[in-house]
Amino acid sequence: MPIALIKIIEGRSADKKRRLIESVSRAMADSLEMPIDGVRVLLDEYLADNWGRGGRQVSLEKVNSTQTADELALATAKLLSN
């Protein structure tokens, strides 16, 4: 049984997390050519105080009022992929 461990900054709605779990499960089942029921997805959510980027807590970064938690997480994901 494959397991996907996903670490994200808290702040997303239950619907967004549901869609994430569904899409990751579907992708894993398709890639591994197996039933989706055999796939497990675990989401670990972290406070921005507990997430660091560039040597600083994400919560201390100057974020303008239009930046959403999703945009912040996307920026973090881009940095982690480098």
C-alpha positions as MATLAB code, in Angstrom:
seq = 'MPIALIKIIEGRSADKKRRLIESVSRAMADSLEMPIDGVRVLLDEYLADNWGRGGRQVSLEKVNSTQTADELALATAKLLSN';
ca = [
       0.000    0.000    0.000;
       1.666    3.271   -1.117;
       1.474    6.236    1.236;
       1.844    9.908    0.265;
       3.018   12.206    3.060;
       2.193   15.846    2.328;
       3.357   18.690    4.559;
       1.573   22.029    4.200;
       1.126   25.289    6.067;
      -2.275   25.384    7.749;
      -5.061   27.578    6.446;
      -6.723   25.666    3.636;
     -10.394   24.788    3.684;
     -11.645   21.242    4.204;
     -12.780   21.262    0.553;
      -9.296   22.110   -0.737;
      -7.751   19.374    1.392;
     -10.387   16.908    0.156;
      -9.564   17.796   -3.461;
      -5.837   17.439   -2.774;
      -6.324   13.991   -1.254;
      -8.524   12.912   -4.176;
      -6.147   14.148   -6.880;
      -3.017   12.714   -5.257;
      -4.772    9.386   -4.684;
      -5.928    9.273   -8.312;
      -2.461   10.139   -9.625;
      -0.770    7.494   -7.494;
      -3.312    4.806   -8.394;
      -2.993    5.610  -12.107;
       0.811    5.742  -12.023;
       1.101    2.477  -10.127;
      -1.761    0.832  -12.044;
      -3.545   -0.193   -8.860;
      -6.944    0.317   -7.217;
      -7.362    3.732   -5.596;
      -8.592    2.029   -2.412;
      -5.037    0.858   -1.786;
      -3.601    4.406   -1.707;
      -3.160    6.324    1.558;
      -2.600   10.094    1.825;
      -1.538   11.818    5.047;
      -1.624   15.597    5.415;
       0.547   17.225    8.055;
      -0.413   20.845    8.653;
       2.018   23.263   10.265;
       1.598   26.691   11.802;
       3.451   29.402    9.902;
       5.495   29.838   13.118;
       6.749   26.266   12.659;
       7.690   26.601    8.982;
      11.001   28.119    7.954;
      12.163   29.505    4.645;
      15.457   31.225    4.001;
      16.455   30.980    7.655;
      13.325   32.742    8.930;
       9.899   31.726   10.143;
       7.284   32.120    7.427;
       5.081   33.932    9.941;
       7.701   36.705   10.202;
       7.857   37.362    6.478;
       6.250   40.533    5.319;
       3.137   39.355    3.502;
       0.850   41.845    1.813;
      -2.857   41.627    2.596;
      -3.730   40.100   -0.786;
      -1.410   37.104   -0.456;
      -3.346   33.980    0.463;
      -2.193   30.894    2.346;
      -2.299   29.037   -0.988;
       0.064   31.543   -2.612;
       2.405   31.319    0.361;
       2.390   27.516    0.198;
       3.014   27.590   -3.562;
       6.006   29.873   -3.081;
       7.341   27.512   -0.402;
       6.829   24.485   -2.658;
       8.775   26.202   -5.448;
      11.655   26.879   -3.097;
      11.647   23.303   -1.815;
      11.724   21.925   -5.359;
      14.994   23.749   -6.145;
];
